[in-house]
Amino acid sequence: MVFTDNDTRWSGEHRGRPAIERFLQDFTRAGLQGEITELFVGGPPWRMTLLARFDDHADAPDGERLYENRTVLVIRTRWGKIVHQEDFYVDTVRMAEFDRRLTALGITPAG
């Protein structure tokens, strides 16, 4: 999983089960919720490519919307196993602001 272009808790390359697990723990700890709103699939089962529009958001405990964004995920699989994922069109300015707000709320990255 590759998520680049900014300096937040989510940026970087997340390779292997432990790194991806930490990424997902940070995602849920931050209260992020998302939905795949469109999915495009191509290729044979042994080498598929998926394009997914993924809309996500997070709300503060008082209900204030802290963050929302749209992302396009490009996923490559082999026989149903994800072998590469890259996220595109992420608003990195929004991500950096959200990261600052999480830090101010005391929500820290998974260790």
GROMACS elastic network, one bead per residue, 0.5 to 0.9 nm:
[ bonds ]
;  ai    aj funct       b0    kb
    1    12     6  0.85353   500
    1    13     6  0.59272   500
    1    14     6  0.50389   500
    1    15     6  0.62388   500
    1    16     6  0.86888   500
    1    20     6  0.73197   500
    1    75     6  0.89335   500
    1    83     6  0.84908   500
    1    84     6  0.59051   500
    1    86     6  0.57908   500
    1    87     6  0.81115   500
    2    11     6  0.77671   500
    2    12     6  0.60748   500
    2    14     6  0.60621   500
    2    15     6  0.81627   500
    2    84     6  0.80236   500
    2    85     6  0.63053   500
    2    87     6  0.67656   500
    3     6     6  0.85141   500
    3    10     6  0.67833   500
    3    12     6  0.51981   500
    3    13     6  0.60590   500
    3    14     6  0.78371   500
    3    85     6  0.87861   500
    3    86     6  0.63863   500
    3    87     6  0.58816   500
    3    88     6  0.81951   500
    4     7     6  0.80951   500
    4    10     6  0.82004   500
    4    12     6  0.51615   500
    4    13     6  0.73392   500
    4    86     6  0.89059   500
    4    87     6  0.82320   500
    4    92     6  0.89583   500
    5    11     6  0.70337   500
    5    12     6  0.82235   500
    5    90     6  0.88797   500
    5    92     6  0.68896   500
    6    10     6  0.85569   500
    6    11     6  0.60087   500
    6    12     6  0.84135   500
    6    92     6  0.58999   500
    6    93     6  0.80746   500
    6    95     6  0.80245   500
    6    96     6  0.72203   500
    7    10     6  0.79121   500
    7    11     6  0.59536   500
    7    12     6  0.83378   500
    7    92     6  0.86886   500
    7    95     6  0.89816   500
    7    96     6  0.70906   500
    8    11     6  0.54000   500
    8    12     6  0.87020   500
    8    92     6  0.87823   500
    8    95     6  0.71098   500
    8    96     6  0.59070   500
    8    99     6  0.62032   500
    8   100     6  0.86680   500
    9    12     6  0.84810   500
    9    23     6  0.82499   500
    9    26     6  0.77598   500
    9    96     6  0.89598   500
    9    99     6  0.71279   500
    9   108     6  0.87873   500
    9   109     6  0.64110   500
   10    13     6  0.89659   500
   10    14     6  0.89777   500
   10    23     6  0.65371   500
   10    26     6  0.77841   500
   10    27     6  0.81669   500
   10    95     6  0.86933   500
   10    99     6  0.89450   500
   10   109     6  0.89123   500
   11    14     6  0.86396   500
   13    19     6  0.86149   500
   14    17     6  0.85659   500
   14    18     6  0.86246   500
   14    19     6  0.51461   500
   14    20     6  0.55181   500
   14    22     6  0.87714   500
   14    23     6  0.73919   500
   15    18     6  0.79735   500
   15    19     6  0.57977   500
   15    20     6  0.65513   500
   16    19     6  0.56384   500
   16    20     6  0.62409   500
   16    21     6  0.85596   500
   17    20     6  0.52254   500
   17    21     6  0.59409   500
   17    22     6  0.86587   500
   18    21     6  0.50322   500
   18    22     6  0.62611   500
   18    23     6  0.86906   500
   19    22     6  0.51803   500
   19    23     6  0.62961   500
   19    24     6  0.87627   500
   20    24     6  0.62282   500
   20    25     6  0.85642   500
   21    24     6  0.51269   500
   21    25     6  0.60840   500
   21    26     6  0.86290   500
   22    26     6  0.62005   500
   22    27     6  0.85559   500
   22   109     6  0.82630   500
   22   110     6  0.58488   500
   22   111     6  0.74842   500
   23    26     6  0.52360   500
   23    27     6  0.62445   500
   23    28     6  0.88900   500
   23   109     6  0.86349   500
   23   110     6  0.78120   500
   24    28     6  0.62483   500
   24    29     6  0.83977   500
   25    28     6  0.52968   500
   25    29     6  0.58687   500
   25    30     6  0.84403   500
   25   109     6  0.81527   500
   25   110     6  0.63628   500
   26    30     6  0.60145   500
   26    31     6  0.86989   500
   26    32     6  0.88962   500
   26   107     6  0.89952   500
   26   108     6  0.79684   500
   26   109     6  0.55068   500
   26   110     6  0.56763   500
   27    30     6  0.54243   500
   27    31     6  0.67775   500
   27    32     6  0.56754   500
   27    33     6  0.82657   500
   27   109     6  0.89872   500
   28    31     6  0.50640   500
   28    32     6  0.56166   500
   28    33     6  0.75601   500
   29    32     6  0.75835   500
   29   107     6  0.72559   500
   29   108     6  0.82537   500
   29   109     6  0.79774   500
   29   110     6  0.82036   500
   30    58     6  0.72208   500
   30    59     6  0.89828   500
   30    99     6  0.88987   500
   30   102     6  0.69373   500
   30   107     6  0.67285   500
   30   108     6  0.83991   500
   30   109     6  0.85710   500
   31    57     6  0.81469   500
   31    58     6  0.53681   500
   31    59     6  0.68675   500
   31    60     6  0.81106   500
   32    56     6  0.65405   500
   32    57     6  0.54923   500
   32    59     6  0.77584   500
   32    67     6  0.84479   500
   32    68     6  0.88527   500
   33    55     6  0.84688   500
   33    56     6  0.54491   500
   33    57     6  0.55315   500
   33    58     6  0.62228   500
   34    54     6  0.65706   500
   34    55     6  0.54796   500
   34    57     6  0.64012   500
   34    58     6  0.87901   500
   35    53     6  0.82998   500
   35    54     6  0.55820   500
   35    55     6  0.54335   500
   35    56     6  0.63752   500
   36    39     6  0.71030   500
   36    52     6  0.63379   500
   36    53     6  0.56269   500
   36    55     6  0.64416   500
   36    56     6  0.87827   500
   37    52     6  0.74468   500
   37    53     6  0.56479   500
   37    54     6  0.61394   500
   37    55     6  0.69972   500
   38    51     6  0.81003   500
   38    52     6  0.56089   500
   38    53     6  0.51435   500
   38    54     6  0.75757   500
   39    50     6  0.69486   500
   39    51     6  0.57472   500
   39    53     6  0.65660   500
   40    49     6  0.82495   500
   40    50     6  0.55964   500
   40    51     6  0.50553   500
   40    52     6  0.63757   500
   40    53     6  0.89623   500
   41    48     6  0.70529   500
   41    49     6  0.58914   500
   41    51     6  0.65409   500
   41    52     6  0.86919   500
   42    45     6  0.89777   500
   42    47     6  0.87509   500
   42    48     6  0.57157   500
   42    49     6  0.53661   500
   42    50     6  0.64913   500
   42    51     6  0.87610   500
   43    46     6  0.80786   500
   43    47     6  0.60391   500
   43    49     6  0.62336   500
   43    50     6  0.88290   500
   44    47     6  0.54499   500
   44    48     6  0.55439   500
   44    49     6  0.87646   500
   44    79     6  0.87552   500
   45    48     6  0.56408   500
   45    77     6  0.80518   500
   45    78     6  0.68525   500
   45    79     6  0.53430   500
   45    80     6  0.68688   500
   46    77     6  0.73345   500
   46    80     6  0.74656   500
   47    76     6  0.71180   500
   47    77     6  0.56758   500
   47    79     6  0.67449   500
   47    80     6  0.84865   500
   48    75     6  0.82099   500
   48    76     6  0.58522   500
   48    77     6  0.52130   500
   48    78     6  0.65632   500
   48    79     6  0.79029   500
   48    80     6  0.79583   500
   49    74     6  0.71822   500
   49    75     6  0.56865   500
   49    77     6  0.63951   500
   50    73     6  0.78047   500
   50    74     6  0.58926   500
   50    75     6  0.50250   500
   50    76     6  0.64298   500
   50    77     6  0.81117   500
   51    72     6  0.67488   500
   51    73     6  0.56436   500
   51    75     6  0.63993   500
   51    76     6  0.89973   500
   52    71     6  0.81530   500
   52    72     6  0.55587   500
   52    73     6  0.50847   500
   52    74     6  0.67218   500
   52    75     6  0.81070   500
   53    70     6  0.70272   500
   53    71     6  0.58304   500
   53    73     6  0.64118   500
   54    69     6  0.84159   500
   54    70     6  0.58426   500
   54    71     6  0.51360   500
   54    72     6  0.59949   500
   54    73     6  0.69956   500
   55    68     6  0.74376   500
   55    69     6  0.58644   500
   55    71     6  0.62584   500
   55    72     6  0.86452   500
   56    67     6  0.80727   500
   56    68     6  0.55421   500
   56    69     6  0.55322   500
   56    70     6  0.64777   500
   56    71     6  0.81078   500
   57    65     6  0.74869   500
   57    66     6  0.75557   500
   57    67     6  0.52305   500
   57    69     6  0.64484   500
   57    70     6  0.89683   500
   58    64     6  0.86803   500
   58    65     6  0.61420   500
   58    66     6  0.56246   500
   58    67     6  0.52307   500
   58    68     6  0.65657   500
   58    98     6  0.89539   500
   59    62     6  0.77658   500
   59    63     6  0.54722   500
   59    64     6  0.54236   500
   59    66     6  0.51646   500
   59    67     6  0.69757   500
   59    68     6  0.89687   500
   60    63     6  0.51720   500
   60    64     6  0.51583   500
   60    65     6  0.63311   500
   60    66     6  0.61245   500
   61    64     6  0.74002   500
   63    66     6  0.87075   500
   65    68     6  0.75778   500
   66    98     6  0.65758   500
   66   101     6  0.77548   500
   66   102     6  0.88806   500
   67    94     6  0.70740   500
   67    95     6  0.78012   500
   67    97     6  0.84912   500
   67    98     6  0.60612   500
   68    94     6  0.79548   500
   68    95     6  0.89195   500
   69    90     6  0.69412   500
   69    91     6  0.67947   500
   69    94     6  0.77243   500
   69    95     6  0.84450   500
   70    89     6  0.72317   500
   70    90     6  0.65151   500
   70    91     6  0.78707   500
   71    87     6  0.64407   500
   71    88     6  0.58085   500
   71    89     6  0.54009   500
   71    90     6  0.52608   500
   71    91     6  0.82693   500
   72    86     6  0.83675   500
   72    87     6  0.57737   500
   72    88     6  0.51066   500
   72    89     6  0.62750   500
   72    90     6  0.78179   500
   73    85     6  0.67558   500
   73    86     6  0.57836   500
   73    88     6  0.63003   500
   73    89     6  0.89794   500
   74    84     6  0.81064   500
   74    85     6  0.55849   500
   74    86     6  0.52714   500
   74    87     6  0.63788   500
   74    88     6  0.77447   500
   75    82     6  0.67966   500
   75    83     6  0.77491   500
   75    84     6  0.57936   500
   75    86     6  0.66137   500
   75    87     6  0.87617   500
   76    81     6  0.83950   500
   76    82     6  0.59147   500
   76    83     6  0.58186   500
   76    84     6  0.51834   500
   76    85     6  0.63733   500
   77    80     6  0.56270   500
   77    81     6  0.51582   500
   77    83     6  0.52797   500
   77    84     6  0.70120   500
   77    85     6  0.88911   500
   78    81     6  0.53066   500
   78    82     6  0.66373   500
   78    83     6  0.67243   500
   79    82     6  0.85463   500
   82    85     6  0.72790   500
   87    90     6  0.71041   500
   89    92     6  0.86062   500
   90    93     6  0.87768   500
   90    94     6  0.84561   500
   90    95     6  0.79227   500
   91    94     6  0.54585   500
   91    95     6  0.64101   500
   91    96     6  0.88951   500
   92    96     6  0.60879   500
   92    97     6  0.85613   500
   93    96     6  0.51992   500
   93    97     6  0.62841   500
   93    98     6  0.85974   500
   94    97     6  0.51452   500
   94    98     6  0.60494   500
   94    99     6  0.85244   500
   95    98     6  0.50566   500
   95    99     6  0.60880   500
   95   100     6  0.86744   500
   96    99     6  0.50392   500
   96   100     6  0.62998   500
   96   101     6  0.87281   500
   97   100     6  0.51073   500
   97   101     6  0.62862   500
   97   102     6  0.86920   500
   98   101     6  0.50547   500
   98   102     6  0.61582   500
   98   103     6  0.86214   500
   99   102     6  0.51149   500
   99   103     6  0.62359   500
   99   104     6  0.86523   500
  100   103     6  0.51474   500
  100   104     6  0.62303   500
  100   105     6  0.87076   500
  101   105     6  0.62283   500
  101   106     6  0.86938   500
  101   107     6  0.87229   500
  102   106     6  0.63009   500
  102   107     6  0.51547   500
  102   108     6  0.71951   500
  103   107     6  0.54371   500
  103   108     6  0.60927   500
  103   109     6  0.88172   500
  104   107     6  0.75308   500
  105   108     6  0.86754   500
  108   111     6  0.85330   500
